Amino acid sequence: MAPDDRRDRIGRLLDLLRADDTDKLESTRPFGPREFTDPRTAEAERELVFGRVPSIVAHSSELARPGDFLTLTMPRNRVIVARQRDGGVKAFVNACRHRGALLEERPSGRCRLFSCPYHRWSYDTDGSLRTVTYDHTFGDIDREASGLVELPAEERHGFVWLVDSAAATIDVAGWLGPEMDAALAGYGLDALLCYRAEGFDEPVNWKLMQDAFLDGYHIKFAHPNTAGKIIHTNVLAIEDYGRHARFLSPRKSIDRFLEEDPGDADLGRHVTESHFVGPNSTLLRQPDHFQLLTFRPHPTDPARSRMEMRVLVPGVEDSGFAEPEWEKRWNKNWQILLDVLHAEDFPLLRASQDALASADAGGMLLGRNEVINQIFHRELRRLTAAGER
């Protein structure tokens, strides 16, 4: 990414801050509570969004060696993702082809094969059927056709992407489009490490969760003693890429340059550069690391979802820190994120979901200033409408 491009975008952000303004759309967008509570809406999202387009499920460093795997619950399938002997990644439905038992219960690990706990059928990490126990008594079986059901998966920009349907294909670059693909390529995300990852199952619709982490309008009100002390509220400089978007938020440390000419100074450490990576992720570029927030619907309940949080950092050798200082720095950062989530974000969002379940909850509005939220809902409507035709 050209340095001048970022400098120009930060300059535009400063102009907005000086004017006490933010990028805006032409109109507000009405919406209703059923978008967060309706089972048919939730089914359409599972099938027509997650069953058709790529979404991020891991950072590459979480599957560092051949045989490394992780398991996850997608909206349509229980899934195993495994690093292959040739260095690639593959994803499979986490179900034995004999009687459908859950093949792997551990959230992550390393193995030479997957062995079913029910009757000990086993599969290589490439999904091929390896062993049928007591095969001389079992009967005829087409081994080629009895491997694990494969799901489309691809590795790009340091992330593992998945389409949650065995009938689909995957093209991450095509899905990202040239602008977002180039932006992610410029960050060197594949050279980073996932320092910590954790998932949270919450009684909140996934869109309500995603909306909260695309929103620059609530910061000083919902986070007065944390983010509100650091980041300006309701000031965003936005690039709309169609399916995705990039947006800059000013840190209050930038205020000295409201009157002072920054000249050639690098103002990158005075902003947070965020990305809506559709359909369900927010990637935050901080001055010295990245945070990835991913939101997925529950397989059946529209009032439940899973959020996954990852902190992506330079390795010890690339960081310039001794290992104890490196550990201390990222442990502290991780704990701050956890504290804000559990003390501020999650309680507010749980209460919001409860309120939306009210029988007479009325119509609502996204403002002209809530541009990224409008982009998110616009693209969801496009995906579900296109799939229903």
Phi, psi and chi 1 to 4 in degrees:
 res  aa     phi    psi   chi1   chi2   chi3   chi4
   1 MET       -  130.0 -174.9 -173.6  -51.5      -
   2 ALA   -66.8  131.2      -      -      -      -
   3 PRO   -55.4  -38.0  -22.2   31.6      -      -
   4 ASP   -62.5  -32.8  -73.1  -16.6      -      -
   5 ASP   -61.5  -46.8  170.8   64.2      -      -
   6 ARG   -68.4  -39.3 -165.2  173.6 -164.0 -138.7
   7 ARG   -60.2  -41.2 -174.1  177.2  -63.3  116.6
   8 ASP   -65.2  -39.5  -69.2  -14.4      -      -
   9 ARG   -68.1  -38.4  -70.9 -174.2  -72.4  114.5
  10 ILE   -67.5  -36.0  -65.7  173.9      -      -
  11 GLY   -60.6  -40.2      -      -      -      -
  12 ARG   -67.2  -36.6 -167.8  164.7   69.7   81.1
  13 LEU   -62.7  -41.3 -177.4   68.4      -      -
  14 LEU   -61.6  -40.1  -87.2  170.3      -      -
  15 ASP   -61.7  -40.8  -71.3  -18.6      -      -
  16 LEU   -64.5  -41.8  -71.1  167.9      -      -
  17 LEU   -64.7  -41.0 -171.8   57.1      -      -
  18 ARG   -61.7  -34.3  -67.7 -175.8 -175.7  107.4
  19 ALA   -89.5    3.3      -      -      -      -
  20 ASP    51.1   51.4 -171.3   24.0      -      -
  21 ASP  -136.8  175.9 -158.1   -2.9      -      -
  22 THR  -149.8  159.7 -174.2      -      -      -
  23 ASP   -61.1  141.2  -81.0  -15.6      -      -
  24 LYS  -137.6  158.5  -59.8 -179.1  -68.3  -66.0
  25 LEU   -95.2  174.6  -65.2  174.0      -      -
  26 GLU   -74.0  -25.2  -68.2  -62.6  -42.6      -
  27 SER  -151.1  164.3   62.4      -      -      -
  28 THR   -77.0  168.4   59.4      -      -      -
  29 ARG  -127.4  119.0  176.2 -163.5  178.9  -91.6
  30 PRO   -76.6  148.0   26.7  -31.7      -      -
  31 PHE  -154.4  171.7   66.8  108.0      -      -
  32 GLY  -134.5  166.6      -      -      -      -
  33 PRO   -63.8  -24.9   20.5  -31.7      -      -
  34 ARG   -64.9  -21.8  -72.7 -176.6   61.9   81.7
  35 GLU   -60.6  -20.3  -66.3 -172.5   28.6      -
  36 PHE  -111.6   -2.0  -54.1   92.9      -      -
  37 THR  -131.7  -15.2   60.5      -      -      -
  38 ASP   -81.1  122.1  178.1   38.8      -      -
  39 PRO   -60.7  -34.0  -23.8   34.0      -      -
  40 ARG   -71.3  -36.4  -74.8 -179.8  -66.6 -176.5
  41 THR   -62.1  -43.6  -61.5      -      -      -
  42 ALA   -62.9  -39.9      -      -      -      -
  43 GLU   -64.4  -42.3 -179.6 -177.8   10.2      -
  44 ALA   -61.0  -39.2      -      -      -      -
  45 GLU   -66.9  -41.0  -69.2  164.5   -1.8      -
  46 ARG   -61.6  -44.7  -67.9 -168.0  -62.1  -92.1
  47 GLU   -80.8  -44.0  -62.5  -62.7  -37.2      -
  48 LEU   -96.6  -13.1  -56.5  176.2      -      -
  49 VAL  -107.1  -69.3  179.5      -      -      -
  50 PHE   -71.0  -26.2  -68.4   88.8      -      -
  51 GLY   -83.2    3.3      -      -      -      -
  52 ARG  -132.7  -25.8  -59.8 -149.7  177.2  177.2
  53 VAL  -123.6  156.6  -55.5      -      -      -
  54 PRO   -72.9  143.1  -11.9   26.0      -      -
  55 SER  -137.2  154.8   60.5      -      -      -
  56 ILE   -77.0  133.6  -61.0  169.7      -      -
  57 VAL  -121.6  -12.1  -63.4      -      -      -
  58 ALA  -168.4  162.0      -      -      -      -
  59 HIS   -92.4  146.8 -173.1 -100.8      -      -
  60 SER   -56.5  -33.2  -63.4      -      -      -
  61 SER   -68.4  -14.9   63.5      -      -      -
  62 GLU   -74.8  -13.9  -64.5  174.4   78.6      -
  63 LEU  -125.4   64.3  -60.3  164.5      -      -
  64 ALA   -72.9  -32.7      -      -      -      -
  65 ARG  -125.6  153.2  -57.8  171.6  -63.6  173.5
  66 PRO   -54.0  135.0  -27.0   35.4      -      -
  67 GLY    94.7  -15.4      -      -      -      -
  68 ASP   -67.6  141.6  -74.9   -6.8      -      -
  69 PHE  -144.8  162.2   70.3   87.7      -      -
  70 LEU  -140.9  156.4   56.6   83.6      -      -
  71 THR  -119.0  152.1   62.1      -      -      -
  72 LEU  -155.2  160.9   58.6  148.3      -      -
  73 THR  -105.6  110.7  -60.7      -      -      -
  74 MET   -88.9  170.9  -68.1  -65.4  -72.1      -
  75 PRO   -61.7  -28.1  -26.8   35.9      -      -
  76 ARG  -109.5  -24.7  -61.6 -178.3   77.0 -105.1
  77 ASN  -143.0  149.5  -70.0  -68.8      -      -
  78 ARG   -81.0  135.4  -62.5  -71.1  -67.6  -91.2
  79 VAL  -133.5  143.5  179.2      -      -      -
  80 ILE  -112.9  132.2  -60.0  171.3      -      -
  81 VAL  -116.5  128.5 -176.6      -      -      -
  82 ALA  -134.7  139.9      -      -      -      -
  83 ARG   -77.3  131.6  177.6   71.7   66.7 -172.1
  84 GLN   -90.8  166.3  -58.2  -61.3  -62.7      -
  85 ARG   -62.8  -30.8  -66.4 -176.5 -176.5   91.2
  86 ASP   -84.9    3.6   65.0    2.9      -      -
  87 GLY    96.2  -12.1      -      -      -      -
  88 GLY   -79.1 -178.2      -      -      -      -
  89 VAL  -124.5  147.4  -66.7      -      -      -
  90 LYS  -135.1  155.1  -73.4 -169.1  174.0 -174.9
  91 ALA  -128.7  144.0      -      -      -      -
  92 PHE  -138.7  154.2  -50.3   99.6      -      -
  93 VAL   -67.0  131.0  176.3      -      -      -
  94 ASN   -83.3   68.9 -171.4    1.7      -      -
  95 ALA  -152.3  128.7      -      -      -      -
  96 CYS   -65.1  140.7  179.3      -      -      -
  97 ARG   -79.9   -1.5  -63.8  -61.8  -55.5  -78.5
  98 HIS   -82.5  -68.0  170.0 -146.1      -      -
  99 ARG  -126.7   11.8  -63.9  -93.3  -70.3  -83.0
 100 GLY    81.5   14.1      -      -      -      -
 101 ALA   -64.6  150.0      -      -      -      -
 102 LEU   -63.1  122.1 -171.1   68.4      -      -
 103 LEU   -77.6  -43.6 -169.8   60.9      -      -
 104 GLU  -132.5  120.6 -179.2   56.9   68.5      -
 105 GLU   -96.9  -21.0  -64.6 -172.2   16.9      -
 106 ARG   -68.1  143.6  -67.0  173.2  -68.3  172.7
 107 PRO   -68.2  -26.7   20.9  -30.8      -      -
 108 SER  -164.3  167.2   61.5      -      -      -
 109 GLY   167.6 -163.6      -      -      -      -
 110 ARG  -142.5  136.6 -170.6  166.8 -172.8 -121.5
 111 CYS  -155.3  165.5   64.7      -      -      -
 112 ARG   -93.0  -23.3  -67.7 -177.0  -60.2  104.9
 113 LEU  -157.4  164.0   54.1   84.5      -      -
 114 PHE  -104.9  126.2  -62.4  110.3      -      -
 115 SER  -119.4  124.7  179.6      -      -      -
 116 CYS   -71.3  131.0  176.7      -      -      -
 117 PRO   -73.5  -11.2   27.8  -35.5      -      -
 118 TYR   -83.5  -56.9 -160.4  174.2      -      -
 119 HIS  -128.3    8.7  -60.4   91.1      -      -
 120 ARG    65.0   24.2  -78.1  -67.2  178.0 -101.2
 121 TRP   -60.9  147.8  -77.0   32.2      -      -
 122 SER  -133.6  157.5   66.9      -      -      -
 123 TYR  -136.5  140.7  -58.0   83.6      -      -
 124 ASP   -67.6  162.3  -78.5  -38.6      -      -
 125 THR   -67.4  -10.1   55.3      -      -      -
 126 ASP   -89.1    5.9   65.5    0.7      -      -
 127 GLY    91.7   -9.9      -      -      -      -
 128 SER   -73.8  143.8   58.3      -      -      -
 129 LEU   -67.6  127.5  178.9   61.5      -      -
 130 ARG  -105.9  -48.5  178.0  169.7  178.8  161.6
 131 THR  -135.5  131.0  -58.0      -      -      -
 132 VAL  -110.5  111.9  175.3      -      -      -
 133 THR   -65.3  142.8   50.9      -      -      -
 134 TYR    49.3   46.0  -62.5  110.3      -      -
 135 ASP   -63.1  -21.6   58.1   -8.8      -      -
 136 HIS   -72.3  -14.3   65.0  -72.5      -      -
 137 THR  -107.5  -12.7   67.9      -      -      -
 138 PHE   -73.4  -42.2 -171.7   83.5      -      -
 139 GLY   114.4 -177.4      -      -      -      -
 140 ASP   -67.3  141.3  -66.3  -22.5      -      -
 141 ILE  -151.4  136.6 -179.6  170.8      -      -
 142 ASP   -86.9   98.0 -177.4  -13.8      -      -
 143 ARG   -63.8  -36.7  -71.4  175.9  173.3  -94.5
 144 GLU   -61.8  -35.1  -69.7  -69.0  -34.4      -
 145 ALA   -92.8    1.6      -      -      -      -
 146 SER  -113.4   17.6  -60.9      -      -      -
 147 GLY   -75.0  176.4      -      -      -      -
 148 LEU   -63.9  146.4  -60.9  179.7      -      -
 149 VAL   -73.0  122.2  175.4      -      -      -
 150 GLU   -91.1  141.4 -172.1  167.7   -4.8      -
 151 LEU  -109.7  147.7  -61.0  168.5      -      -
 152 PRO   -65.6  124.1  -16.1   28.7      -      -
 153 ALA  -137.4  149.9      -      -      -      -
 154 GLU  -151.8  147.1 -177.2 -178.5  -22.5      -
 155 GLU  -107.1  128.0 -157.0  166.4   11.1      -
 156 ARG  -158.2  137.6 -170.1  171.9 -177.9   84.8
 157 HIS    57.1   34.4  -55.9  -45.8      -      -
 158 GLY    79.5    6.9      -      -      -      -
 159 PHE  -119.9  153.9  -65.9  119.7      -      -
 160 VAL  -100.3  127.2  179.1      -      -      -
 161 TRP  -114.4  149.1  -51.3   70.3      -      -
 162 LEU  -142.0  141.4  175.9   72.4      -      -
 163 VAL  -106.3  128.3 -178.5      -      -      -
 164 ASP   -86.5   52.6 -170.5   21.9      -      -
 165 SER  -159.7  128.0  170.8      -      -      -
 166 ALA   -67.1  -20.3      -      -      -      -
 167 ALA   -86.2   -5.8      -      -      -      -
 168 ALA   -91.4  172.3      -      -      -      -
 169 THR  -119.6  170.2   57.9      -      -      -
 170 ILE  -133.9  137.3 -171.0  165.7      -      -
 171 ASP  -148.4   90.1  174.6    6.9      -      -
 172 VAL   -65.7  -44.3  174.2      -      -      -
 173 ALA   -60.3  -41.9      -      -      -      -
 174 GLY   -63.7  -38.3      -      -      -      -
 175 TRP   -69.3  -41.0  166.0 -112.5      -      -
 176 LEU   -68.7  -33.6  -70.7  174.2      -      -
 177 GLY    78.8  163.6      -      -      -      -
 178 PRO   -63.3  -37.4   18.3  -29.8      -      -
 179 GLU   -69.5  -51.2  -63.8   94.1  -12.6      -
 180 MET   -70.8  -34.6 -175.2   56.5   77.9      -
 181 ASP   -61.6  -42.8 -164.8   53.6      -      -
 182 ALA   -68.3  -39.7      -      -      -      -
 183 ALA   -60.8  -48.9      -      -      -      -
 184 LEU   -65.5  -37.4  -64.3 -177.8      -      -
 185 ALA   -62.4  -30.7      -      -      -      -
 186 GLY   -77.4   -8.3      -      -      -      -
 187 TYR   -94.3  -10.7  -63.6  147.5      -      -
 188 GLY    63.1   36.6      -      -      -      -
 189 LEU   -64.8  -26.1  -65.6  160.0      -      -
 190 ASP   -71.3  -14.5   54.9  -14.0      -      -
 191 ALA   -92.2   -3.8      -      -      -      -
 192 LEU   -89.9  168.3  -58.7  179.8      -      -
 193 LEU  -113.8  144.2  -61.8  176.8      -      -
 194 CYS   -81.1  100.7 -178.3      -      -      -
 195 TYR   -67.7  -41.5  176.0   72.4      -      -
 196 ARG  -152.8  142.5 -169.2   76.4   57.2   83.9
 197 ALA  -137.4  139.5      -      -      -      -
 198 GLU  -150.0  145.4 -170.6  169.7  -15.2      -
 199 GLY  -112.2  148.6      -      -      -      -
 200 PHE  -132.2  121.8  -48.2   93.3      -      -
 201 ASP   -94.0  117.8  -65.7  -55.1      -      -
 202 GLU  -124.4  149.3  -74.7  -67.5  -48.7      -
 203 PRO   -82.0   59.4   31.7  -35.4      -      -
 204 VAL  -144.0  136.9  179.5      -      -      -
 205 ASN   -60.6  143.4 -178.9  -86.5      -      -
 206 TRP   -62.9  -31.4   75.3  -78.8      -      -
 207 LYS   -71.9  -33.8  -62.0 -170.4  -62.0  -63.7
 208 LEU   -64.0  -38.8 -156.2   59.8      -      -
 209 MET   -66.2  -49.8  -64.1  -84.3  -83.3      -
 210 GLN   -60.1  -42.8  175.3   76.6   84.9      -
 211 ASP   -55.8  -40.6  -89.3  -30.8      -      -
 212 ALA   -63.7  -29.5      -      -      -      -
 213 PHE  -100.7   15.1  -65.5   91.5      -      -
 214 LEU  -116.7    7.6  -61.7  175.0      -      -
 215 ASP  -110.3  117.3  176.8   -1.1      -      -
 216 GLY   -97.7    7.6      -      -      -      -
 217 TYR   -92.9  -18.1 -173.5   29.4      -      -
 218 HIS  -104.7   -2.1   75.7  -69.5      -      -
 219 ILE   -59.8  -52.0  -63.8  171.1      -      -
 220 LYS   -75.5  -14.1   71.3  179.0 -179.7 -179.6
 221 PHE   -90.1  -44.3  -50.3  111.0      -      -
 222 ALA   -88.0  -22.0      -      -      -      -
 223 HIS  -130.6   55.2  -53.6  -67.1      -      -
 224 PRO   -65.1  -28.1   24.2  -34.4      -      -
 225 ASN  -105.4    3.1  -62.7  -47.3      -      -
 226 THR  -125.0 -100.9   52.5      -      -      -
 227 ALA   -60.2  -32.1      -      -      -      -
 228 GLY   -62.8  -22.8      -      -      -      -
 229 LYS   -80.6  -15.2  -69.6 -176.4  174.0 -179.1
 230 ILE  -111.0  -36.1  -59.9  168.4      -      -
 231 ILE  -118.1  138.1  -60.4  172.6      -      -
 232 HIS   -68.9  145.7  -79.4  -73.4      -      -
 233 THR   -93.4  139.0  -62.5      -      -      -
 234 ASN    63.9   35.6 -159.9   42.4      -      -
 235 VAL  -134.9  106.5 -177.4      -      -      -
 236 LEU  -134.6  136.3  -61.9  179.0      -      -
 237 ALA  -105.7  121.5      -      -      -      -
 238 ILE  -122.9  140.5  -65.3  160.5      -      -
 239 GLU  -118.2  118.5  -64.7  166.0  -83.3      -
 240 ASP   -93.5  113.0 -177.7   -7.8      -      -
 241 TYR   -99.8   12.8  -62.1  151.5      -      -
 242 GLY    91.3  -92.8      -      -      -      -
 243 ARG   -74.4  -17.7  -64.0  166.9  176.9  158.2
 244 HIS  -139.2  174.0  -40.2  -80.2      -      -
 245 ALA  -156.3  155.3      -      -      -      -
 246 ARG  -124.8  140.6  177.8  165.7   62.3  180.0
 247 PHE  -149.0  142.1   51.1  108.6      -      -
 248 LEU  -104.2  136.4  -73.4  174.9      -      -
 249 SER  -118.1  135.7  -50.0      -      -      -
 250 PRO   -84.6  131.9   29.0  -31.0      -      -
 251 ARG   -79.0  152.9  -68.0  168.8  170.9 -102.6
 252 LYS   -67.2  -16.8  -68.1 -177.0  178.2  179.1
 253 SER   -66.1  -13.9   60.5      -      -      -
 254 ILE   -79.7  -10.3 -153.4  171.0      -      -
 255 ASP   -59.8  -29.2  -71.1   -0.1      -      -
 256 ARG   -60.8  -24.1   58.3  177.6  -77.9 -157.8
 257 PHE   -91.0    4.5  -62.9  107.4      -      -
 258 LEU   -66.6  -32.4  -66.3  175.8      -      -
 259 GLU  -112.0  -24.4  -57.4  -63.2  -26.0      -
 260 GLU   -96.7  131.4  177.6 -175.9  -29.2      -
 261 ASP   -68.6  120.9 -177.3   -3.2      -      -
 262 PRO   -71.3  -14.0   25.4  -33.4      -      -
 263 GLY    57.5 -129.4      -      -      -      -
 264 ASP   -94.7   10.9  -67.0  -30.2      -      -
 265 ALA   -63.0  142.3      -      -      -      -
 266 ASP   -82.8  114.0 -179.7    4.6      -      -
 267 LEU   -95.4   11.5  -58.6 -173.7      -      -
 268 GLY   -58.8  -33.5      -      -      -      -
 269 ARG   -75.2   -6.1   64.2 -170.1  178.7   91.4
 270 HIS  -100.0    9.2  -59.2  -67.2      -      -
 271 VAL  -135.7  157.4  -56.6      -      -      -
 272 THR  -109.3  126.2  -64.7      -      -      -
 273 GLU  -104.9  111.0 -170.8  162.0   19.9      -
 274 SER  -109.0  157.4  -58.8      -      -      -
 275 HIS  -138.6  126.2  -50.9   72.4      -      -
 276 PHE   -87.6  110.4  165.6   53.9      -      -
 277 VAL  -105.0   99.2 -176.8      -      -      -
 278 GLY   -63.7  153.3      -      -      -      -
 279 PRO   -92.8   -4.4   34.0  -36.8      -      -
 280 ASN  -151.6   28.4   66.6  -36.8      -      -
 281 SER  -133.4  148.0  -69.1      -      -      -
 282 THR  -119.9  122.7  -60.0      -      -      -
 283 LEU  -110.5  120.4  178.1   69.6      -      -
 284 LEU  -107.4  124.9  -64.4   95.7      -      -
 285 ARG   -96.3  107.2 -178.9 -172.4 -175.8 -173.6
 286 GLN   -92.5  170.0  -56.8  -69.3    4.8      -
 287 PRO   -56.7  -30.4  -29.4   36.5      -      -
 288 ASP  -129.8    6.8   55.2   -0.7      -      -
 289 HIS  -166.5  178.6   70.1  -74.3      -      -
 290 PHE  -123.7  151.3  -73.3   79.1      -      -
 291 GLN  -123.0  134.3  -61.2  159.8   11.3      -
 292 LEU  -116.8  124.7  177.6   69.9      -      -
 293 LEU  -116.7  124.9  -48.3  174.4      -      -
 294 THR  -125.7  139.6  -54.0      -      -      -
 295 PHE  -129.1  128.9  -49.6   90.7      -      -
 296 ARG  -130.9  141.9  -72.1 -164.3  -66.6  -89.8
 297 PRO   -67.3  153.2  -11.8   23.3      -      -
 298 HIS   -68.4  148.9 -174.1  -90.3      -      -
 299 PRO   -62.2  -22.3  -25.9   35.3      -      -
 300 THR  -134.6  -28.3   58.8      -      -      -
 301 ASP  -106.2  114.9 -172.8  -12.6      -      -
 302 PRO   -66.2  -15.6   20.6  -30.3      -      -
 303 ALA   -95.8   16.5      -      -      -      -
 304 ARG  -135.5  154.4  -65.7  170.0   63.0 -169.0
 305 SER  -160.6  173.4   64.9      -      -      -
 306 ARG  -125.0  130.1 -177.9  171.6  179.6   84.0
 307 MET  -107.6  135.8  172.2 -171.5  176.4      -
 308 GLU  -119.8  133.6  -67.9 -179.0   -9.9      -
 309 MET  -118.7  132.6  179.9  169.4   71.3      -
 310 ARG  -130.7  140.1  -69.4  173.1  167.1   84.8
 311 VAL  -112.1  122.5  169.6      -      -      -
 312 LEU  -111.1  123.4  -48.8  175.3      -      -
 313 VAL  -135.9  160.6  -54.2      -      -      -
 314 PRO   -65.8  148.2  -13.6   26.4      -      -
 315 GLY   -64.7  167.8      -      -      -      -
 316 VAL   -55.0  -47.3  175.2      -      -      -
 317 GLU   -65.5  -32.3  -69.1 -176.1    0.9      -
 318 ASP   -86.0  -12.6  -64.2  -32.0      -      -
 319 SER   -84.5  -24.1   69.7      -      -      -
 320 GLY    84.1    2.8      -      -      -      -
 321 PHE  -106.4  150.0  -61.1  113.8      -      -
 322 ALA   -69.0  153.5      -      -      -      -
 323 GLU   -57.2  -42.0 -172.8  164.1   -4.7      -
 324 PRO   -61.1  -40.1  -24.3   35.0      -      -
 325 GLU   -68.6  -39.6 -174.8  179.8   -4.4      -
 326 TRP   -58.7  -48.9 -176.2   86.1      -      -
 327 GLU   -61.0  -45.0  -73.2  -82.2    0.1      -
 328 LYS   -62.7  -42.1 -178.9  179.0  178.1 -179.3
 329 ARG   -61.5  -48.1 -179.6 -175.1 -172.9   87.4
 330 TRP   -80.8  -27.7  -59.3  121.6      -      -
 331 ASN   -62.7  -43.5  -85.8  -28.6      -      -
 332 LYS   -63.4  -45.1 -179.9 -179.9  177.9 -179.8
 333 ASN   -60.1  -44.7 -178.9  -85.3      -      -
 334 TRP   -62.7  -42.8  179.5 -100.1      -      -
 335 GLN   -65.0  -37.1 -168.4   58.9   51.0      -
 336 ILE   -61.3  -45.1  -70.5  169.6      -      -
 337 LEU   -61.1  -45.1  -66.7  173.5      -      -
 338 LEU   -61.6  -43.9  -74.4 -177.0      -      -
 339 ASP   -60.9  -43.1  -69.4  -14.6      -      -
 340 VAL   -66.7  -43.9  172.0      -      -      -
 341 LEU   -57.3  -51.5  -83.2 -179.9      -      -
 342 HIS   -78.2  -29.7  -71.6  -70.4      -      -
 343 ALA   -91.6  -25.3      -      -      -      -
 344 GLU  -123.7  -57.3  -62.2  173.7    0.1      -
 345 ASP   -67.9  -55.4  -70.8  -59.0      -      -
 346 PHE   -62.7  -45.4  -73.3  163.5      -      -
 347 PRO   -59.1  -41.3  -26.0   35.9      -      -
 348 LEU   -63.1  -42.9 -172.1  153.0      -      -
 349 LEU   -72.5  -37.2  -67.0  169.7      -      -
 350 ARG   -61.4  -44.2  -68.7  170.7 -163.3  147.3
 351 ALA   -65.2  -36.2      -      -      -      -
 352 SER   -63.7  -42.8  -63.8      -      -      -
 353 GLN   -62.5  -40.2 -174.4   69.3   40.9      -
 354 ASP   -61.3  -42.4  -72.8  -15.5      -      -
 355 ALA   -65.0  -39.5      -      -      -      -
 356 LEU   -67.0  -20.3  -71.0  166.2      -      -
 357 ALA   -80.2   -4.2      -      -      -      -
 358 SER   -60.0  139.0  -61.0      -      -      -
 359 ALA   -59.9  -33.0      -      -      -      -
 360 ASP  -113.5   26.9  -66.1  -46.9      -      -
 361 ALA   -57.3  131.2      -      -      -      -
 362 GLY   -91.2 -178.7      -      -      -      -
 363 GLY   -66.3  154.7      -      -      -      -
 364 MET  -132.9  175.8  -60.2  175.3  -71.1      -
 365 LEU  -137.5  140.5  -76.6  176.0      -      -
 366 LEU   -97.2  130.4  -74.6  171.3      -      -
 367 GLY   -77.3  166.8      -      -      -      -
 368 ARG   -59.6  -31.2  -66.5  176.0   59.1 -154.0
 369 ASN   -79.6  -12.4   57.8  -31.5      -      -
 370 GLU   -93.5   59.7  -63.6  175.4  -68.8      -
 371 VAL   -65.1  -46.8  177.3      -      -      -
 372 ILE   -66.4  -37.8  -52.9  -61.4      -      -
 373 ASN   -63.1  -39.8  -57.7   86.0      -      -
 374 GLN   -65.4  -39.4  -71.9 -146.3   41.6      -
 375 ILE   -61.1  -46.6  -69.5  171.0      -      -
 376 PHE   -55.6  -50.3  168.1   45.6      -      -
 377 HIS   -71.7  -33.3  -72.3  -86.8      -      -
 378 ARG   -60.1  -45.4  178.8 -168.1   73.2 -162.8
 379 GLU   -72.3  -32.6  -65.7  -50.3  -52.4      -
 380 LEU   -62.7  -41.9  -84.3 -177.9      -      -
 381 ARG   -62.1  -40.2  -70.7 -161.6  -51.4  -85.9
 382 ARG   -62.8  -44.3  -75.0 -176.2 -177.9  176.2
 383 LEU   -65.8  -45.9  -71.7  168.3      -      -
 384 THR   -70.9  -37.2   53.6      -      -      -
 385 ALA   -67.0  -40.8      -      -      -      -
 386 ALA   -65.4  -36.6      -      -      -      -
 387 GLY   -73.2  -25.0      -      -      -      -
 388 GLU   -85.1  -13.7  -71.0  170.3   -9.6      -
 389 ARG   -71.9      -  -75.4 -158.3  -66.7  -93.6
